[in-house]
């Protein structure tokens, strides 16, 4: 298992990442993002919108265990980040989180 914090930090430094809830919703609608990360304390209305649109466009959604302040500190930004869209991962291995192991796929419809 990869270290999620390190993978996010590497993606921010070397890849194409957009910050903010509005850009996350837009990227989820258009399917441009490969991965969307939401902070644990992301507002419920924004979370519902991002979940809905990412499900429609098959964009993987990840909930970060920390708050928006923790996510901002991880990205090296002086403002809170409730949502983060990864368009290109760069040198990061973060997209390996989107791949399901074969053992989980064979289990069936349980999520």
Rosetta blueprint (number, residue, H / E / L):
1 X L
2 X L
3 X L
4 X H
5 X H
6 X H
7 X H
8 X H
9 X H
10 X H
11 X H
12 X H
13 X H
14 X H
15 X L
16 X E
17 X E
18 X E
19 X E
20 X L
21 X H
22 X H
23 X H
24 X H
25 X H
26 X H
27 X H
28 X H
29 X H
30 X H
31 X L
32 X L
33 X L
34 X L
35 X E
36 X E
37 X E
38 X E
39 X L
40 X L
41 X L
42 X L
43 X L
44 X H
45 X H
46 X H
47 X H
48 X H
49 X H
50 X H
51 X H
52 X H
53 X H
54 X H
55 X H
56 X H
57 X L
58 X L
59 X L
60 X E
61 X E
62 X E
63 X E
64 X L
65 X L
66 X L
67 X L
68 X H
69 X H
70 X H
71 X H
72 X H
73 X H
74 X H
75 X H
76 X L
77 X L
78 X L
79 X L
80 X L
81 X L
82 X L
83 X E
84 X E
85 X E
86 X E
87 X E
88 X E
89 X L
90 X L
91 X L
92 X L
93 X L
94 X H
95 X H
96 X H
97 X H
98 X L
99 X L
100 X L
101 X L
102 X H
103 X H
104 X H
105 X H
106 X L
107 X L
108 X L
109 X L
110 X L
111 X L
